[in-house]
Amino acid sequence: MPYRRLPNTDSARLRALKTALSLGTDTPPYKLAYSPAILINLRKLVPAFESSLKQQKISLASQSTRVKDFDEIARKARIYLSHFLRVMNMAIYRGELPPETRTFYGLEVSSSTLPPLNSDNELASWGKRVIEGEAHRIRKGGSPITNPTIAVVKVWYGKFMEALDANRLLEEKAAAMASRTAEIRKQADEIILNIWNDVEKHFSDLPDNVKRARCCEYGVVYYQRKSELAVSGSPE
């Protein structure tokens, strides 16, 4: 005995809504198998759902592209910052700078170990310390470290911070879009359930096979219990 199954993907939801809306638009109100109030809601929900899904797709695509660009910028910023600190350590090793130089950057005097730069937060934090520390050291009469200079480090750090802020804004936008889509999806599920209930009730006096055929016209999807093959519509 075939049984109905509500759509569980957005494309299937949208198809069910559009089918019901199309029939509702072409059918006189007194012949419609679901309530006119639902039809009014459908006319608002379908374009809102389509728009939300489209915007979410665009947002995710944009975020994916920006992530690739961001990763490359972050990689360069890490390279320049770590190279700057290595050059400073080598200058100390050669006796060109005193070990106390490390304190300007928030590092231990006796350790040549580089600070952790793996996470974005670590890179942001240590980049700021090193840039400010080098500026302070130069103001106190120290010779600028070169190859790379702090100016080059600062350029890539600035690019990194700009990209980081842009990424966070994109993440917030994507989260807001996902939340909006989830809310509309919930409304869609409720309307589809109400439509299908109304439609099945409307045709309840008909023989089962005729009833299912008429319900399918409104987008109701039935499945065979054993084979799980769709009698109407395609499973998704």
C-alpha positions as CSV (number, residue, x, y, z in Angstrom):
1,M,0.0,0.0,0.0
2,P,1.6,3.3,-1.1
3,Y,2.2,5.8,1.6
4,R,3.0,9.5,1.4
5,R,6.2,11.1,2.4
6,L,6.8,14.8,2.9
7,P,9.7,16.4,1.0
8,N,13.0,16.4,2.9
9,T,15.2,18.6,0.6
10,D,14.7,22.2,-0.4
11,S,14.4,21.4,-4.0
12,A,11.6,18.9,-3.2
13,R,9.9,21.4,-0.9
14,L,10.0,24.1,-3.6
15,R,8.6,21.7,-6.2
16,A,5.7,20.7,-3.9
17,L,5.0,24.4,-3.1
18,K,5.1,25.4,-6.8
19,T,2.8,22.5,-7.8
20,A,0.2,23.4,-5.2
21,L,0.5,27.1,-6.1
22,S,0.2,26.5,-9.9
23,L,-3.0,24.4,-9.4
24,G,-4.3,26.9,-6.9
25,T,-3.8,29.7,-9.5
26,D,-5.6,27.8,-12.3
27,T,-8.4,26.3,-10.2
28,P,-11.6,28.2,-9.2
29,P,-11.7,28.7,-5.4
30,Y,-14.8,26.6,-5.0
31,K,-13.1,23.6,-6.7
32,L,-9.7,24.0,-4.9
33,A,-8.8,21.1,-2.6
34,Y,-7.1,23.2,0.0
35,S,-8.2,26.4,1.7
36,P,-8.0,29.9,0.1
37,A,-6.1,31.1,3.1
38,I,-3.3,28.7,2.3
39,L,-3.2,29.9,-1.3
40,I,-2.6,33.5,0.0
41,N,0.3,32.3,2.1
42,L,1.7,30.3,-0.8
43,R,1.8,33.4,-3.0
44,K,4.0,35.0,-0.4
45,L,6.1,32.0,0.6
46,V,7.2,30.6,-2.7
47,P,9.0,33.8,-3.9
48,A,10.5,34.3,-0.5
49,F,11.7,30.7,-0.3
50,E,13.2,30.9,-3.8
51,S,14.9,34.2,-3.1
52,S,16.3,33.0,0.3
53,L,17.7,29.8,-1.3
54,K,19.3,31.8,-4.1
55,Q,20.9,34.3,-1.8
56,Q,22.2,31.5,0.5
57,K,23.8,29.8,-2.5
58,I,25.4,33.0,-3.7
59,S,26.6,33.7,-0.1
60,L,28.2,30.3,0.2
61,A,29.9,30.6,-3.2
62,S,31.3,34.0,-2.3
63,Q,32.5,32.7,1.0
64,S,34.2,29.7,-0.6
65,T,36.1,32.1,-3.0
66,R,37.1,34.5,-0.3
67,V,38.4,31.6,1.9
68,K,40.8,30.6,-0.9
69,D,42.1,34.2,-1.2
70,F,42.2,34.5,2.6
71,D,44.3,31.4,3.0
72,E,46.9,32.6,0.6
73,I,47.1,36.1,2.3
74,A,47.4,34.4,5.7
75,R,50.1,32.1,4.4
76,K,52.2,35.1,3.2
77,A,51.6,37.1,6.4
78,R,52.9,34.1,8.4
79,I,55.9,33.7,6.2
80,Y,57.0,37.3,6.5
81,L,56.4,37.5,10.2
82,S,58.2,34.3,11.0
83,H,61.1,35.3,8.6
84,F,61.4,38.6,10.4
85,L,61.7,36.9,13.8
86,R,64.2,34.3,12.4
87,V,66.4,37.2,11.0
88,M,66.2,38.8,14.4
89,N,67.3,35.5,16.1
90,M,70.2,35.1,13.6
91,A,71.4,38.6,14.3
92,I,71.4,37.8,18.1
93,Y,73.3,34.5,17.3
94,R,75.9,36.5,15.3
95,G,76.2,39.0,18.2
96,E,74.8,41.9,16.1
97,L,71.9,42.3,18.5
98,P,71.6,41.7,22.2
99,P,69.4,38.8,23.4
100,E,67.3,41.5,25.2
101,T,66.0,42.5,21.8
102,R,63.5,39.7,22.0
103,T,61.7,41.4,24.9
104,F,60.5,44.1,22.5
105,Y,58.4,41.5,20.8
106,G,57.1,39.8,23.9
107,L,59.5,36.9,23.6
108,E,61.7,35.3,26.2
109,V,65.2,36.7,26.3
110,S,66.9,33.3,26.4
111,S,64.7,31.4,23.9
112,S,64.9,31.5,20.1
113,T,61.7,29.6,19.8
114,L,59.2,31.3,17.5
115,P,55.8,32.1,18.8
116,P,52.8,30.0,17.6
117,L,51.3,31.4,14.4
118,N,49.1,28.5,13.4
119,S,45.7,30.0,14.1
120,D,44.3,33.3,12.8
121,N,44.0,34.7,16.3
122,E,47.7,33.8,17.0
123,L,48.8,35.5,13.8
124,A,46.7,38.6,14.6
125,S,48.0,38.8,18.1
126,W,51.7,38.2,17.5
127,G,51.7,40.3,14.3
128,K,50.5,43.3,16.3
129,R,53.1,42.7,19.1
130,V,56.0,42.4,16.6
131,I,55.0,45.4,14.6
132,E,54.6,47.6,17.7
133,G,57.7,46.1,19.3
134,E,59.9,46.9,16.3
135,A,58.6,50.5,16.2
136,H,59.4,50.9,19.9
137,R,62.9,49.4,19.5
138,I,63.7,51.7,16.6
139,R,62.4,54.7,18.6
140,K,64.9,53.8,21.3
141,G,67.7,53.9,18.8
142,G,67.9,50.4,17.5
143,S,68.8,49.6,13.9
144,P,65.9,48.4,11.7
145,I,65.9,44.7,11.0
146,T,65.9,44.1,7.2
147,N,65.2,41.3,4.8
148,P,62.3,41.5,5.5
149,T,61.8,45.0,6.9
150,I,59.0,45.6,9.4
151,A,57.3,47.7,6.6
152,V,56.9,44.6,4.5
153,V,55.7,42.6,7.4
154,K,53.2,45.4,8.2
155,V,51.9,45.4,4.6
156,W,51.0,41.7,4.7
157,Y,49.7,41.9,8.2
158,G,47.4,44.7,7.2
159,K,46.2,42.6,4.2
160,F,45.6,39.7,6.6
161,M,43.6,41.8,9.1
162,E,41.5,43.2,6.3
163,A,40.8,39.8,4.9
164,L,40.1,38.4,8.4
165,D,37.5,41.1,9.0
166,A,35.9,40.5,5.6
167,N,35.8,36.8,6.3
168,R,34.1,37.3,9.6
169,L,31.5,39.6,8.0
170,L,30.8,36.9,5.3
171,E,30.5,34.3,8.0
172,E,28.0,36.5,9.9
173,K,26.1,37.1,6.7
174,A,26.0,33.4,5.8
175,A,24.8,32.5,9.3
176,A,22.0,35.1,9.1
177,M,21.0,33.8,5.7
178,A,21.0,30.2,6.9
179,S,18.9,31.2,9.8
180,R,16.4,33.0,7.6
181,T,16.3,30.0,5.2
182,A,15.7,27.7,8.2
183,E,12.8,29.8,9.3
184,I,11.2,29.9,5.8
185,R,11.9,26.1,5.5
186,K,9.9,25.6,8.7
187,Q,7.0,27.6,7.3
188,A,7.2,25.6,4.0
189,D,7.0,22.3,5.9
190,E,3.9,23.4,7.8
191,I,2.2,24.7,4.7
192,I,3.0,21.5,2.7
193,L,1.7,19.4,5.5
194,N,-1.5,21.4,5.7
195,I,-2.0,21.3,1.9
196,W,-1.5,17.6,1.8
197,N,-3.9,17.0,4.7
198,D,-6.5,19.2,3.1
199,V,-6.1,17.6,-0.3
200,E,-6.3,14.0,1.0
201,K,-9.4,14.9,3.1
202,H,-11.0,16.6,0.0
203,F,-10.6,13.5,-2.1
204,S,-11.2,11.0,0.8
205,D,-14.5,9.7,-0.7
206,L,-12.9,8.6,-3.9
207,P,-11.4,5.1,-4.5
208,D,-7.9,4.8,-3.3
209,N,-6.2,4.7,-6.7
210,V,-8.3,7.7,-8.0
211,K,-7.7,9.6,-4.7
212,R,-4.0,9.2,-5.0
213,A,-4.0,10.3,-8.6
214,R,-5.9,13.4,-7.8
215,C,-3.7,14.1,-4.8
216,C,-0.6,13.7,-6.9
217,E,-1.9,16.5,-9.1
218,Y,-1.5,18.8,-6.1
219,G,2.1,17.6,-5.5
220,V,1.5,14.8,-2.9
221,V,4.2,12.1,-3.3
222,Y,3.5,8.5,-2.6
223,Y,5.9,5.6,-2.2
224,Q,5.6,1.8,-2.4
225,R,6.4,0.4,1.1
226,K,8.6,-2.5,-0.2
227,S,10.4,-1.1,-3.2
228,E,10.5,2.6,-2.0
229,L,9.8,3.6,-5.6
230,A,7.9,6.9,-6.1
231,V,4.5,6.5,-7.5
232,S,4.4,10.2,-8.2
233,G,7.2,12.7,-8.2
234,S,10.9,11.9,-7.8
235,P,12.4,11.0,-4.4
236,E,15.0,13.4,-3.0
